Amino acid sequence: MKIAILGAHRVGKTTLAEKLHESFPNYEFYPEPFFELQEMGFDFSETPTTDDYMMQLEHSLKQILRSGRNAIFDRCPIDLLAYAMAADNTLDFSALFNKIQNAIQEIDVFVFVPIEEPDRFSCADSDLPDLRNEVNDSIVELIDDFDLKVIKVRGSLSERLDQILRKL
């Protein structure tokens, strides 16, 4: 199966994706598009732009389409679209909707890691807490827009992992 972990930054998404990969070591692991693109030599802006997020979104679409049957994705087009929309609130994603919809139909399980109350992770001003909150809220809306069934996880790392494994 294909599993996508989505959420804003500084919520424990990557740690959870890596821990899930330990439970499924035969699965391909796809890191965040940002890191994969960086390794390929792409130089992102100091402050990410809409174009940076759109490039990551396109890369995420490619990751899904080229992946094998068993894969874990640390990020997916949904959260990257949320970042692009936060960077440009006039962004019209209707032209991308079908492309995103077609790609995410390949994903069997979506795991949403929301910002918790109280917040489990500190988010310093340098980590852009307002952007983080805006992206979190946009992801919730996009989950509805794309009519996604998600496993929404909360708690410690082991509790989050248990919630996923129970649903699978």
Sequence and secondary structure as in RCSB ss.txt:
>XXXX:A:sequence
MKIAILGAHRVGKTTLAEKLHESFPNYEFYPEPFFELQEMGFDFSETPTTDDYMMQLEHSLKQILRSGRNAIFDR
CPIDLLAYAMAADNTLDFSALFNKIQNAIQEIDVFVFVPIEEPDRFSCADSDLPDLRNEVNDSIVELIDDFDLKV
IKVRGSLSERLDQILRKL
>XXXX:A:secstr
 EEEEE  SSSSHHHHHHHHHHHSTTSEEE  HHHHHHHTT    SS  HHHHHHHHHHHHHHHHH  SSEEEES
 HHHHHHHHHHH TT   HHHHHHHHHHHTT SEEEE    SS SS   GGG HHHHHHHHHHHHHHHHHTT  E
EE  SSHHHHHHHHHHH 
